[in-house]
């Protein structure tokens, strides 16, 4: 290339200077994966220089991919990638093999132009399945946040670096406008883009991607979900992310940074974050033993029973001009009232539709029953009819594919999937056994550890007892010595006391003898005094007797004189009687008693098994009862009025006892003509 160029210095450096890795050999080959690309470039580094981003990728990724593809023949390439896993989402996979053929012939510019056009068309179709409007430019497509949700941030960033970001070179425009010559640019950029397109297929087949998409739709309220079911789904989301609940590992506040409930539900009920967390954890505990994949699958099973799940809504009018919603889903086409997206009024399964077409804003659906009139409605814009046609074709194709015999290739894929599933189950059972064995070993080790601790405690107690015994013996020995010393001292004192007592006794004996002598003398004196006293008493008695005799004589004389003077003599006597009085006391006792108490190649006769399905929640009576109890508890704390969807859901499910599949069966009843007439009469 000459020094004069229309390319900016940065783009020129990128195309002609970067990617100087040489001598890449087979020994350096390693498996290519998105994870390896993630190691070289992360989403958090979007702000770094664009050339630096490419240099980081160039070190390992570019030459490795180029080497691997260069080793393949066109037959090997087709054999490896011409299957539904890699190319199932592509509309014309032959163009992909033409790109590889151009690269093998060193026609880099043609390969790049064809590959970017091919990528733009298929990414647009992929987005059309998720949203109603698709950007017109490839750069805008890869900048779409919806594409990031579908493919993941790493793959989307790489696509932006190669073909779409405002910071990128946009390889297609560089070649298209002739800014560089044919062989001036290394083919490794195109090889990387080819590799990335091939990686989209496995990503789209990943259940985790589909699970995240459905979860985002529910959390954004694009799919209506009642509050009690939202709590159940939130518990499965926690199981899918964190596996089994563990009180030690999952401390309070573990859900604080998690987006698990729609804003509608949080605003409608008066619960704190801790109360929401408690309700979700109560359900989470019941999912013990579920793997992440099983939890995601249970989440999707419940989500598919929601009335708005998988339905794309379009504004239409019938011939009368009534505004209605047209719902297109995997089972057919339904008509909804403008105020009610939950309950379809009329339904047409794909098995009853023979042809769909549109002319301007008028859309025609021809039924399988040729005697029935065409089903005609009017869309507001031509673009809407294109979207309806594209969605209808895709859904009809999938509907019929599910009801036809599997191809040999598909049977092989299913067999491989079944074998993989069995291997996973076997691995899970083996893991469970190992976990159980480890748990038993841990329990035994814990028991042994406790026994050892118990023995150590016993030994410590014995050692302490021995120490205490030694201390006691020492104390006793000290006390014995003290006692002996005391006894010796007391013995000496006793002997001394005995000597003193002996002396005292001798002195007392002497004194006693002296006292006895004195007593004898005193006794003699006393006896003598007594004799004198007795004599005096006798004499006194005699004198008194004489005096009494004299007095008695005088009294007789006086009495004789008085008797002579008085004729009568009266004598009075008095007598007092006393009676004791006794008191008796009486006690009384009281007793008390207490008493307590929702031209085409269609087979007319296909299975309509979806009409006989029941929601997964209804199959488990225990879970159904718990959800009903959860709903009643939520109603008690409701602080905002029910949304229109809440009212419709309650009227259908609770009051009338109908679900998505009963409604589906009901709206398909009767002839096609009668249903079309009902549509026109709306």
C-alpha positions in Angstrom: 0.0 0.0 0.0 1.3 3.5 -0.9 2.0 6.1 1.7 -1.0 8.1 0.6 -4.1 6.5 2.0 -7.7 7.4 2.8 -7.4 5.4 6.0 -6.9 7.0 9.3 -3.6 6.3 11.1 -5.3 4.1 13.7 -7.2 2.0 11.1 -4.1 1.7 8.9 -2.1 0.5 11.9 -4.8 -2.0 12.8 -5.1 -3.5 9.3 -1.4 -3.5 8.3 0.7 -3.4 11.5 -1.2 -5.3 14.2 -1.2 -9.1 14.1 2.5 -9.7 13.5 2.4 -13.0 15.3 4.4 -15.5 13.2 5.5 -19.1 13.3 2.3 -20.4 14.9 2.6 -24.2 15.0 0.3 -27.1 15.8 2.1 -27.5 19.1 0.7 -24.2 20.2 -2.9 -25.3 19.4 -5.4 -25.2 22.1 -9.1 -25.5 22.2 -10.8 -22.2 21.3 -13.7 -21.0 23.4 -15.5 -17.9 24.4 -14.1 -18.4 27.9 -10.6 -18.1 26.5 -11.5 -14.9 24.6 -13.0 -13.6 27.9 -9.5 -14.0 29.5 -8.1 -11.6 26.9 -10.8 -9.0 26.9 -13.5 -8.2 29.4 -16.6 -6.0 29.3 -15.2 -3.8 32.0 -12.4 -2.7 29.6 -14.7 -1.1 27.0 -13.0 2.3 27.7 -9.5 1.1 26.7 -8.0 2.0 23.4 -9.4 0.1 20.5 -6.0 -0.9 19.1 -5.1 -2.2 22.6 -8.2 -4.3 22.6 -7.3 -5.9 19.3 -3.7 -6.4 20.4 -4.9 -8.3 23.5 -7.0 -10.6 21.3 -4.2 -10.9 18.7 -1.7 -12.5 21.0 -3.4 -15.9 21.2 -6.8 -15.9 19.6 -6.3 -14.6 16.0 -3.4 -16.8 14.8 -4.8 -19.8 16.6 -8.1 -19.6 14.9 -6.5 -18.9 11.5 -4.2 -21.9 12.0 -7.1 -24.3 12.9 -9.2 -23.2 9.9 -6.2 -23.4 7.5 -5.7 -27.0 8.5 -9.3 -27.8 7.4 -10.5 -28.7 3.9 -13.9 -27.6 2.8 -15.2 -31.1 3.3 -13.9 -31.2 6.8 -15.4 -27.8 7.5 -18.8 -28.9 6.3 -18.6 -32.2 8.2 -17.8 -30.3 11.4 -20.3 -27.5 11.2 -23.1 -28.4 8.9 -25.5 -29.4 11.7 -28.3 -27.8 13.7 -26.0 -27.2 16.7 -23.9 -24.6 14.8 -26.1 -23.6 11.9 -29.7 -24.3 13.1 -30.4 -20.6 13.6 -29.0 -19.6 10.1 -31.5 -19.2 7.2 -29.0 -20.0 4.4 -26.1 -22.0 5.7 -24.7 -22.5 2.2 -23.4 -18.9 2.2 -21.3 -19.8 5.3 -19.5 -22.5 3.3 -19.0 -20.1 0.4 -17.2 -17.8 2.8 -14.9 -20.6 3.9 -14.2 -21.5 0.3 -13.3 -17.8 -0.5 -10.9 -17.8 2.5 -9.3 -21.0 1.3 -8.8 -19.4 -2.1 -7.3 -16.3 -0.5 -10.2 -14.1 -1.7 -10.3 -12.2 1.6 -12.3 -9.2 0.4 -15.1 -11.4 -1.1 -15.2 -13.5 2.0 -15.5 -10.5 4.3 -18.2 -8.8 2.2 -20.3 -12.0 2.0 -19.8 -12.8 5.7 -20.8 -9.4 7.0 -23.9 -9.3 4.8 -24.8 -12.8 6.0 -24.2 -11.8 9.6 -26.4 -8.7 9.3 -29.3 -10.7 7.8 -29.2 -13.5 10.4 -28.7 -11.2 13.4 -31.6 -9.2 12.3 -33.8 -12.3 12.1 -32.6 -13.3 15.5 -33.5 -10.0 17.0 -36.9 -10.1 15.3 -37.8 -13.1 17.4 -37.3 -11.0 20.5 -38.5 -7.6 19.6 -40.9 -6.1 17.2 -38.6 -3.6 15.6 -35.1 -4.3 14.2 -32.4 -1.6 13.4 -31.6 -1.0 9.7 -27.8 -1.0 10.0 -25.4 -3.8 11.0 -23.7 -1.3 13.4 -26.9 -0.6 15.1 -27.8 -4.3 15.4 -24.6 -5.2 17.2 -25.1 -2.2 19.5 -28.5 -3.4 20.5 -28.9 -4.2 24.2 -31.3 -7.0 23.2 -28.5 -8.7 21.3 -26.3 -8.4 24.3 -29.0 -10.1 26.3 -29.3 -13.0 23.8 -25.6 -13.6 23.0 -23.9 -12.4 26.2 -21.6 -9.4 26.7 -18.3 -11.0 25.6 -19.5 -12.2 22.2 -21.4 -9.0 21.5 -18.3 -6.9 22.4 -16.2 -8.9 19.9 -18.8 -8.4 17.2 -18.7 -4.7 17.9 -14.9 -4.6 17.7 -15.0 -6.4 14.3 -18.0 -5.1 12.5 -20.1 -2.6 14.3 -18.9 -0.3 17.1 -18.3 3.4 16.4 -14.8 2.7 17.5 -14.3 -0.1 15.0 -13.1 -0.1 11.4 -16.2 -1.8 9.9 -14.3 -4.2 7.6 -17.1 -4.3 5.1 -17.0 -0.6 4.4 -13.2 -0.6 4.2 -13.3 -3.3 1.5 -16.4 -1.9 -0.2 -15.0 1.6 -0.8 -11.6 0.3 -1.9 -9.6 1.7 0.9 -7.2 -1.2 0.7 -6.0 -3.7 -1.9 -7.1 -7.3 -1.9 -4.2 -8.9 -0.2 -3.1 -6.1 2.1 -5.1 -7.3 5.1 -4.5 -10.5 7.0 -7.4 -13.0 6.8 -7.4 -13.5 10.5 -10.0 -10.8 11.1 -12.4 -12.7 8.8 -11.5 -16.0 10.3 -12.3 -14.7 13.8 -15.7 -13.3 12.6 -16.5 -16.7 11.0 -15.6 -18.4 14.2 -17.8 -16.1 16.2 -20.8 -16.7 13.9 -20.4 -20.4 14.4 -20.3 -20.0 18.2 -23.7 -18.3 18.2 -25.5 -21.6 17.6 -24.3 -23.4 20.7 -25.0 -20.3 22.8 -28.6 -20.1 21.5 -29.0 -23.8 22.4 -27.8 -23.1 26.0 -30.7 -23.3 28.4 -29.1 -20.8 30.6 -29.4 -18.1 27.9 -33.1 -18.9 27.4 -33.6 -18.9 31.2 -32.1 -15.5 31.6 -34.2 -14.1 28.7 -37.4 -15.4 30.3 -36.4 -14.2 33.7 -35.7 -10.7 32.4 -39.1 -10.6 30.7 -40.9 -11.5 33.9 -38.9 -9.1 36.0 -39.6 -6.3 33.5 -43.3 -7.2 33.6 -43.3 -7.9 29.9 -44.8 -11.2 31.0 -47.4 -10.9 33.7 -46.9 -13.1 36.7 -49.0 -13.1 39.9 -47.2 -12.1 43.1 -47.2 -15.5 44.8 -45.8 -17.1 41.7 -43.1 -14.4 41.5 -41.9 -15.4 45.0 -41.8 -19.1 43.9 -39.8 -18.2 40.8 -37.5 -16.0 42.8 -36.7 -19.0 45.0 -35.8 -21.1 42.0 -33.6 -18.3 40.7 -31.7 -18.3 44.0 -31.3 -22.1 43.7 -30.1 -21.8 40.1 -27.5 -19.2 41.2 -26.4 -20.3 44.7 -27.5 -24.0 44.9 -28.8 -25.2 48.2 -29.6 -22.8 51.0 -27.1 -22.8 53.8 -27.7 -20.8 56.9 -24.0 -20.4 57.6 -23.1 -19.4 54.1 -26.1 -17.3 53.2 -26.3 -14.7 56.0 -29.3 -12.3 56.3 -29.1 -9.8 53.4 -28.0 -12.4 50.9 -30.8 -11.2 48.6 -30.1 -7.5 49.0 -28.2 -7.1 45.7 -30.4 -9.6 43.8 -33.1 -8.6 41.4 -35.7 -11.2 42.0 -39.2 -9.6 41.9 -40.8 -7.2 39.5 -41.1 -3.6 40.7 -44.9 -3.9 40.5 -44.9 -6.6 43.1 -42.6 -4.7 45.5 -44.7 -1.6 45.2 -48.1 -3.3 45.5 -47.4 -5.0 48.9 -46.3 -3.4 52.1 -43.3 -5.6 53.0 -39.8 -4.7 54.0 -36.7 -6.1 52.3 -36.2 -8.5 55.2 -39.8 -9.8 55.0 -39.5 -10.4 51.2 -36.2 -12.2 51.8 -37.7 -14.4 54.5 -40.6 -15.4 52.2 -38.3 -16.2 49.3 -35.9 -18.2 51.6 -38.8 -20.3 53.0 -39.5 -21.5 49.4 -35.7 -21.8 48.6 -35.2 -24.2 51.5 -37.7 -26.6 49.8 -35.5 -26.9 46.7 -32.7 -28.7 48.5 -30.9 -31.2 46.2 -31.8 -29.5 42.9 -28.9 -28.7 40.6 -28.6 -25.4 38.9 -29.9 -26.9 35.6 -32.9 -28.5 37.3 -33.7 -25.3 39.1 -33.6 -23.4 35.8 -35.8 -26.0 34.2 -38.4 -25.8 37.0 -38.3 -22.0 36.6 -39.0 -22.4 32.8 -41.8 -25.0 33.4 -43.7 -22.6 35.6 -43.0 -19.6 33.3 -44.4 -21.4 30.3 -47.8 -21.7 32.0 -48.1 -18.0 32.4 -50.7 -16.5 30.1 -48.4 -14.0 28.3 -45.5 -16.4 27.9 -44.2 -16.7 24.3 -46.9 -14.4 22.9 -46.0 -11.4 20.6 -48.8 -8.9 20.5 -49.7 -6.7 17.5 -52.3 -3.9 17.2 -54.9 -4.8 14.6 -58.4 -4.0 13.5 -61.2 -6.1 12.2 -63.5 -4.9 9.3 -65.7 -3.0 11.7 -62.6 -1.0 12.9 -62.5 -2.4 16.4 -59.1 -2.2 17.9 -57.8 -5.6 19.0 -54.6 -7.4 19.8 -53.3 -10.3 17.6 -51.2 -12.7 19.6 -48.7 -15.0 17.8 -47.2 -17.8 19.8 -45.8 -21.4 19.3 -49.3 -22.9 19.3 -51.2 -20.6 16.9 -52.8 -17.2 16.5 -55.1 -15.7 19.1 -57.3 -12.6 19.3 -57.3 -10.5 22.5 -59.5 -7.7 23.7 -57.6 -4.4 23.7 -58.0 -4.3 27.5 -57.0 -7.9 28.2 -53.8 -9.4 27.1 -54.2 -12.4 29.4 -57.4 -14.1 28.1 -57.6 -14.8 24.4 -61.2 -14.5 23.0 -60.7 -16.5 19.7 -57.9 -18.9 18.8 -56.6 -20.6 15.6 -54.0 -23.4 16.0 -51.4 -23.7 13.4 -52.9 -27.0 12.3 -56.0 -25.1 11.1 -54.1 -22.5 9.0 -53.2 -23.3 5.4 -51.8 -20.1 4.1 -50.9 -16.6 5.4 -50.2 -13.5 3.3 -50.7 -9.8 3.3 -51.5 -7.1 0.8 -50.5 -3.7 2.1 -51.9 -3.3 5.6 -54.5 -6.1 5.0 -53.4 -9.5 6.3 -55.1 -12.7 5.2 -55.1 -16.1 6.8 -56.5 -19.0 4.8 -57.8 -21.8 6.9 -57.4 -25.5 6.1 -61.2 -25.8 5.8 -61.7 -24.5 2.3 -65.4 -23.9 3.0 -64.5 -21.3 5.6 -64.0 -17.7 4.7 -60.6 -16.1 4.9 -59.6 -14.6 8.2 -58.8 -10.9 7.4 -57.5 -8.2 9.7 -55.9 -4.8 9.2 -52.6 -3.6 10.7 -51.7 -0.1 11.4 -48.4 -0.3 9.5 -47.0 -2.4 6.7 -44.0 -3.2 8.9 -46.3 -4.9 11.4 -47.6 -7.2 8.7 -44.0 -8.2 7.8 -43.3 -9.0 11.4 -46.4 -11.0 11.8 -45.6 -13.0 8.6 -42.1 -13.7 9.7 -43.1 -14.8 13.2 -46.0 -16.9 11.8 -43.7 -18.7 9.4 -41.1 -19.4 12.0 -43.6 -20.6 14.6 -45.6 -22.7 12.1 -42.4 -24.4 11.0 -41.4 -25.2 14.5 -45.0 -26.3 15.3 -45.0 -28.8 12.5 -41.4 -29.9 13.1 -42.4 -30.9 16.6 -45.2 -33.0 15.3 -43.3 -34.9 12.6 -41.0 -37.8 12.8 -37.4 -36.8 13.7 -34.7 -37.0 11.1 -31.8 -39.3 11.5 -29.6 -36.4 12.4 -32.0 -35.1 15.0 -32.4 -38.6 16.5 -28.7 -38.8 16.8 -28.6 -35.5 18.5 -31.4 -36.5 20.8 -29.6 -39.8 21.6 -26.5 -37.9 22.3 -28.4 -35.5 24.5 -30.1 -38.5 26.3 -26.7 -40.1 26.8 -25.3 -36.9 28.1 -28.3 -36.5 30.4 -27.9 -40.1 31.7 -24.2 -39.4 32.3 -25.1 -36.2 34.2 -27.6 -38.2 36.3 -25.0 -40.9 37.0 -22.4 -38.3 37.9 -24.9 -36.6 40.1 -25.8 -39.8 41.9 -22.2 -40.6 42.3 -21.6 -37.2 43.6 -24.5 -37.6 46.0 -23.0 -40.9 47.2 -19.6 -39.3 47.7 -21.2 -36.4 49.5 -23.2 -38.8 51.7 -20.1 -40.9 52.3 -18.1 -37.8 53.1 -20.9 -36.6 55.4 -20.8 -40.0 57.2 -17.0 -39.8 57.5 -17.3 -36.2 58.8 -19.9 -37.4 61.3 -17.7 -40.3 62.4 -14.7 -37.9 62.6 -16.8 -35.5 64.6 -17.9 -38.3 67.0 -14.2 -39.4 67.4 -13.2 -35.8 67.8 -15.9 -35.4 70.5 -14.7 -38.7 72.2 -11.1 -37.4 72.1 -12.2 -34.2 73.6 -14.2 -36.1 76.2 -11.2 -38.2 77.0 -9.0 -35.2 77.2 -11.5 -33.5 79.5 -11.6 -36.7 81.7 -7.8 -36.9 81.8 -7.7 -33.2 82.7 -10.3 -33.9 85.4 -8.2 -36.8 86.7 -5.0 -34.7 86.7 -6.8 -31.9 88.4 -8.2 -34.4 91.0 -4.7 -35.8 91.6 -3.4 -32.3 92.0 -6.2 -31.6 94.4 -5.5 -34.8 96.3 -1.9 -34.0 96.6 -2.8 -30.6 97.8 -5.2 -32.1 100.3 -2.6 -34.6 101.5 -0.2 -31.9 102.0 -2.7 -29.8 103.9 -3.6 -32.9 106.0 0.1 -33.5 106.7 0.4 -29.9 107.8 -2.6 -30.3 109.9 -1.3 -33.6 111.4 1.9 -31.9 112.4 -0.1 -29.0 113.9 -2.3 -31.5 115.8 0.7 -33.4 117.1 2.3 -30.2 118.2 -0.9 -29.1 119.8 -1.3 -32.5 121.5 2.2 -32.3 122.8 1.7 -28.8 124.1 -1.6 -29.8 125.6 0.0 -32.9 127.2 2.5 -30.6 128.9 -0.1 -28.3 129.9 -2.2 -31.2 131.2 0.6 -32.5 133.3 1.3 -29.1 134.7 -2.4 -28.8 135.4 -2.5 -32.1 137.1 0.4 -31.1 139.4 -1.4 -27.9 140.2 -4.6 -29.9 140.9 -2.8 -32.3 143.2 -1.4 -29.4 145.2 -4.9 -27.9 145.2 -6.4 -31.2 146.4 -4.0 -31.4 149.2 -4.7 -27.9 150.3 -8.4 -28.5 150.0 -8.2 -31.7 152.1 -6.5 -29.8 154.8 -9.1 -27.1 154.7 -11.8 -29.7 154.6 -10.5 -31.2 157.8 -10.5 -27.9 159.4 -14.0 -27.2 158.3 -15.1 -30.5 159.6 -13.7 -29.6 163.0 -15.5 -26.3 163.0 -18.7 -27.9 161.8 -18.6 -30.4 164.7 -18.1 -27.6 167.2 -20.9 -25.6 165.6 -23.1 -28.7 165.7 -22.5 -29.1 169.3 -23.3 -25.5 170.0 -26.5 -25.8 167.9 -27.7 -28.9 169.7 -27.2 -27.1 172.9 -29.1 -24.1 171.7 -31.9 -26.3 170.5 -32.2 -27.9 173.9 -32.4 -24.5 175.5 -34.9 -23.4 172.9 -37.1 -26.4 173.4 -37.1 -25.9 177.1 -38.1 -22.3 176.6 -40.8 -23.3 174.2 -42.2 -25.9 176.7 -42.4 -23.3 179.4 -43.9 -20.8 177.1 -46.5 -23.4 176.0 -47.4 -24.1 179.5 -47.9 -20.4 180.2 -50.0 -20.0 177.2 -52.1 -23.0 178.2 -52.7 -21.6 181.5 -53.7 -18.2 180.0 -56.1 -19.9 177.6 -57.7 -21.9 180.4 -58.2 -18.6 182.3 -59.7 -16.9 179.3 -62.0 -19.8 178.7 -63.3 -19.6 182.2 -63.9 -16.0 181.8 -65.8 -16.6 178.6 -68.1 -19.1 180.2 -69.0 -16.7 182.9 -69.8 -13.9 180.4 -71.9 -16.3 178.2 -73.9 -17.4 181.2 -74.8 -13.8 181.9 -75.8 -13.0 178.4 -77.9 -16.1 178.1 -79.7 -15.1 181.0 -80.5 -11.7 179.5 -81.5 -12.6 175.9 -84.2 -15.1 175.0 -83.3 -15.6 171.3 -80.0 -16.0 169.7 -79.7 -15.7 165.8 -76.9 -17.0 163.7 -76.2 -16.0 160.0 -74.0 -17.8 157.5 -72.9 -16.9 154.1 -71.9 -19.2 151.2 -70.3 -18.3 147.8 -70.5 -20.6 144.8 -68.2 -20.3 141.7 -68.9 -22.0 138.3 -66.1 -22.3 135.6 -67.1 -21.3 132.1 -65.4 -23.0 129.0 -65.5 -21.7 125.4 -65.4 -23.9 122.3 -64.2 -22.8 118.9 -65.4 -24.1 115.6 -63.5 -24.0 112.3 -65.1 -24.2 109.0 -63.4 -25.1 105.7 -64.5 -23.8 102.2 -64.0 -25.8 99.0 -64.0 -24.2 95.5 -64.1 -25.8 92.1 -62.8 -24.2 88.7 -64.1 -25.3 85.3 -61.9 -24.6 82.1 -63.0 -25.1 77.5 -51.4 -20.2 25.5 -49.0 -21.6 1.0 -48.1 -23.4 4.8 -47.2 -27.1 4.8 -49.8 -28.2 7.4 -51.2 -31.6 8.1 -54.9 -31.4 9.0 -54.7 -34.1 11.6 -52.0 -33.3 14.1 -51.9 -33.7 17.8 -53.4 -31.0 20.0 -52.0 -32.4 23.1 -51.3 -28.9 24.5 -55.1 -28.4 25.0 -55.0 -31.3 27.6 -52.1 -30.0 29.5 -52.4 -28.6 33.0 -50.2 -26.0 34.6 -47.3 -27.5 36.4 -48.3 -25.8 39.6 -51.7 -27.5 39.6 -50.0 -31.0 39.5 -48.5 -30.5 42.9 -51.3 -30.1 45.4 -48.9 -29.3 48.2 -47.2 -26.5 46.3 -50.7 -25.3 45.0 -51.9 -25.1 48.6 -48.8 -23.2 49.7 -49.2 -20.7 46.9 -52.8 -20.2 47.8 -51.8 -19.5 51.4 -49.0 -17.2 50.1 -51.6 -15.3 48.1 -53.9 -14.8 51.1 -51.0 -13.6 53.2 -50.0 -11.1 50.5 -53.5 -9.8 50.3 -53.4 -8.9 54.0 -50.4 -6.6 53.4 -51.6 -5.1 50.0 -51.1 -1.4 50.0 -51.9 -0.5 46.3 -54.9 -1.4 44.2 -54.8 -4.4 41.9 -53.5 -3.8 38.4 -55.8 -4.7 35.5 -53.8 -7.8 35.0 -54.2 -8.8 38.6 -58.0 -8.4 38.3 -58.1 -10.5 35.2 -55.9 -13.1 36.6 -58.0 -13.4 39.8 -61.2 -13.5 37.9 -60.0 -16.3 35.6 -57.9 -18.4 37.9 -59.6 -17.9 41.3 -63.2 -17.0 40.6 -63.8 -19.1 37.4 -61.1 -21.8 37.9 -59.7 -21.6 34.4 -56.1 -21.6 33.3 -54.1 -21.0 30.1 -54.8 -24.4 28.6 -58.5 -24.5 29.4 -58.9 -21.1 27.8 -56.9 -22.3 24.8 -59.3 -25.3 24.4 -62.3 -23.1 24.8 -61.4 -20.5 22.2 -60.7 -23.2 19.6 -64.1 -24.8 20.0 -66.6 -24.6 17.1 -66.0 -24.3 13.4 -63.4 -22.0 11.9 -66.3 -20.1 10.2 -68.0 -19.5 13.5 -64.8 -18.2 15.1 -64.1 -15.9 12.2 -67.7 -14.6 12.5 -67.1 -13.9 16.2 -63.9 -12.0 15.3 -65.8 -9.8 12.8 -68.5 -9.2 15.4 -66.1 -7.9 18.0 
